[in-house]
């Protein structure tokens, strides 16, 4: 037991990113597990794909033991993951595949391992300093996986609105100058009302 919580024996069936697993246990039940005390680059960040590959190499299609420590706001199990005697969370930090999530880490040893990996320029620590943005800061900046695609799609409603407005303005001008016949679209009673109203307008204001 870990903190009074049941230890799960499960098989890893998918690795979405460098700090998350999808596992099957019991009667084929599937749950998502977030590795505690660490945080890896997002998929769109430099070293994000490499971190995911490193975790997959450690656990994908292998049996693991999970010691739950909490459940996060997304409903995922948060915990310590072991493959045999290998403490997976620790291995990710040791080889420079993950940052220590200092705000939530309960593993004092992780800070020392992170510093060692940094000095050895292992994993993400081999990146130029400008590209080593902690993932929690990356998320605060609003950067995410597919952000460039989202920006491109945000432009089309404005283009469509401009085209519609232009077409309406052009049509209105042609109608007002008598170059466009829309009588077939407008009820005859409305046309009669408009014609009567124009009779009483000064010539300069008469539209047609």
matplotlib code that plots the C-alpha trace (Angstrom):
import matplotlib.pyplot as plt

x = [0.0, 1.0, -0.6, -3.5, -4.2, -4.3, -1.2, -2.1, -0.5, -1.2, 0.1, 1.0, -0.9, -0.3, 2.1, 0.5, 3.4, 6.5, 4.7, 1.4, 0.5, -2.6, -2.8, -5.0, -5.6, -8.0, -10.8, -9.4, -10.2, -8.3, -7.1, -4.8, -1.8, 0.2, 3.7, 4.0, 6.8, 7.9, 6.9, 8.0, 8.0, 4.7, 4.4, 4.8, 7.8, 11.4, 12.2, 8.5, 8.6, 11.9, 10.6, 7.6, 9.8, 12.0, 9.1, 7.7, 11.0, 10.8, 7.3, 5.2, 3.7, 5.3, 3.8, 4.2, 3.3, 1.6, 1.6, -1.2, -0.5, -3.5, -6.0, -5.8, -8.5, -8.7, -9.6, -6.2, -4.4, -1.2, 1.5, 4.9, 5.4, 7.8, 8.8, 10.3, 12.9, 13.1, 11.5, 10.3, 9.7, 13.2, 14.7, 13.1, 14.7, 18.1, 18.5, 17.3, 14.0, 11.9, 11.9, 11.3, 7.9, 9.1, 5.7, 4.4, 7.4, 7.7, 10.9, 13.9, 16.4, 15.0, 16.5, 20.0, 19.4, 18.1, 21.2, 23.4, 21.6, 21.8, 25.6, 26.1, 23.9, 21.8, 18.4, 16.6, 19.5, 21.5, 19.1, 20.0, 18.9, 16.3, 14.5, 14.5, 11.2, 9.7, 6.5, 4.4, 5.6, 4.9, 1.3, 0.9, 2.0, -0.9, 1.3, 0.1, 0.0, -1.5, -1.4, -0.3, -3.3, -5.7, -4.3, -4.9, -8.5, -9.3, -8.8, -11.5, -14.6, -13.3, -12.7, -16.1, -17.7, -15.8, -16.9, -20.6, -20.5, -18.9, -21.5, -24.4, -23.0, -22.5, -26.0, -27.5, -25.6, -26.8, -30.4, -30.4, -29.0, -31.6, -29.1, -30.4, -34.0, -35.0, -38.7, -39.0, -37.6, -39.7, -43.4, -45.5, -47.1, -43.7, -42.7, -46.0, -45.3, -41.7, -43.0, -45.6, -43.0, -40.6, -43.3, -43.2, -39.4, -37.4, -35.9, -32.4, -33.3, -35.3, -33.3, -34.8]
y = [0.0, 3.6, 6.2, 3.8, 3.5, 0.3, -0.4, -1.2, -3.9, -3.0, -3.2, 0.0, 0.1, 3.7, 6.5, 9.8, 12.0, 12.0, 11.9, 10.2, 6.5, 4.7, 1.3, -1.8, -3.6, -5.9, -7.0, -4.9, -1.6, 1.3, 4.3, 7.2, 7.7, 10.9, 10.4, 12.4, 14.9, 15.4, 17.4, 16.8, 19.2, 19.4, 17.7, 21.1, 22.0, 21.2, 17.7, 16.9, 13.9, 12.7, 12.7, 10.6, 8.1, 7.8, 6.9, 4.5, 2.7, 2.2, 1.0, 0.5, -3.0, -3.8, -4.6, -1.8, -1.2, 2.1, 3.7, 6.3, 9.6, 11.7, 12.2, 15.4, 17.7, 15.7, 12.5, 10.9, 8.8, 10.6, 8.3, 6.7, 4.1, 1.1, -1.4, -4.1, -2.4, 0.6, 3.8, 5.2, 8.8, 8.9, 7.5, 10.2, 12.9, 11.0, 10.9, 14.5, 13.5, 15.5, 18.5, 18.1, 19.6, 21.4, 22.8, 19.3, 17.1, 14.9, 13.3, 15.2, 13.2, 14.4, 17.9, 16.4, 14.1, 17.0, 19.1, 16.2, 15.8, 19.5, 19.6, 16.6, 18.2, 15.1, 14.9, 18.2, 19.9, 19.7, 22.1, 25.8, 27.7, 29.6, 26.4, 25.0, 26.6, 24.7, 23.1, 24.8, 28.2, 27.1, 26.3, 29.7, 31.4, 29.7, 27.7, 24.3, 21.4, 22.7, 26.4, 27.5, 25.7, 27.4, 30.8, 30.1, 29.0, 32.1, 34.3, 32.7, 34.1, 37.7, 37.0, 35.6, 38.5, 41.0, 39.2, 39.1, 42.8, 43.7, 41.8, 43.3, 46.8, 46.3, 44.9, 47.8, 50.4, 48.8, 48.6, 52.2, 53.4, 51.4, 49.0, 45.9, 44.7, 42.9, 43.3, 39.5, 39.2, 41.9, 41.7, 43.9, 45.7, 46.8, 48.1, 50.1, 51.6, 52.6, 54.1, 56.2, 57.4, 58.5, 60.7, 62.9, 63.1, 66.0, 65.1, 65.1, 62.4, 60.2, 57.0, 55.9]
z = [0.0, -0.6, 1.6, 2.2, -1.5, -3.5, -5.6, -9.2, -11.3, -14.9, -18.5, -20.4, -23.7, -24.8, -24.1, -25.1, -23.9, -21.7, -18.4, -19.1, -19.5, -20.5, -18.8, -18.6, -15.3, -13.6, -16.0, -18.9, -17.3, -18.9, -16.9, -17.5, -15.1, -14.7, -13.4, -10.2, -9.4, -13.0, -16.0, -19.5, -22.6, -24.3, -27.7, -29.6, -27.5, -28.4, -27.0, -26.5, -29.0, -27.6, -24.0, -25.1, -27.0, -23.9, -21.7, -24.3, -24.4, -20.7, -20.3, -23.5, -23.6, -20.3, -16.9, -14.3, -10.7, -9.9, -6.4, -6.5, -4.7, -5.8, -8.5, -10.6, -11.9, -15.2, -13.3, -13.9, -11.3, -10.3, -8.9, -8.8, -11.5, -11.3, -13.9, -11.9, -9.7, -12.0, -10.6, -13.9, -12.7, -11.4, -14.6, -16.7, -14.5, -14.3, -18.0, -18.7, -20.2, -17.7, -15.4, -11.7, -11.1, -8.0, -7.0, -6.6, -6.2, -3.0, -4.1, -2.6, -4.6, -7.9, -7.6, -7.3, -10.3, -12.4, -11.5, -12.5, -15.9, -16.5, -15.9, -18.1, -20.8, -21.1, -22.9, -22.9, -21.2, -24.4, -26.0, -26.4, -23.3, -25.3, -26.1, -22.6, -21.5, -18.5, -19.7, -16.9, -18.2, -21.8, -20.9, -19.1, -22.3, -24.1, -26.3, -27.2, -29.7, -33.0, -32.1, -35.6, -37.1, -34.7, -35.7, -39.3, -38.8, -36.7, -39.8, -42.0, -40.2, -40.7, -44.4, -44.8, -43.0, -45.2, -48.4, -47.3, -46.2, -49.6, -51.5, -49.6, -50.0, -53.7, -54.2, -52.2, -54.4, -57.6, -56.4, -55.2, -58.5, -60.5, -62.0, -60.1, -60.3, -57.1, -57.5, -57.8, -54.2, -52.6, -51.9, -54.2, -51.2, -50.0, -53.4, -53.6, -50.2, -51.3, -54.5, -52.7, -50.2, -52.9, -54.5, -51.4, -51.2, -52.7, -56.1, -54.7, -52.2, -54.6, -55.1, -58.5]

ax = plt.figure().add_subplot(projection="3d")
ax.plot(x, y, z, "-o")
ax.set_aspect("equal")
plt.show()
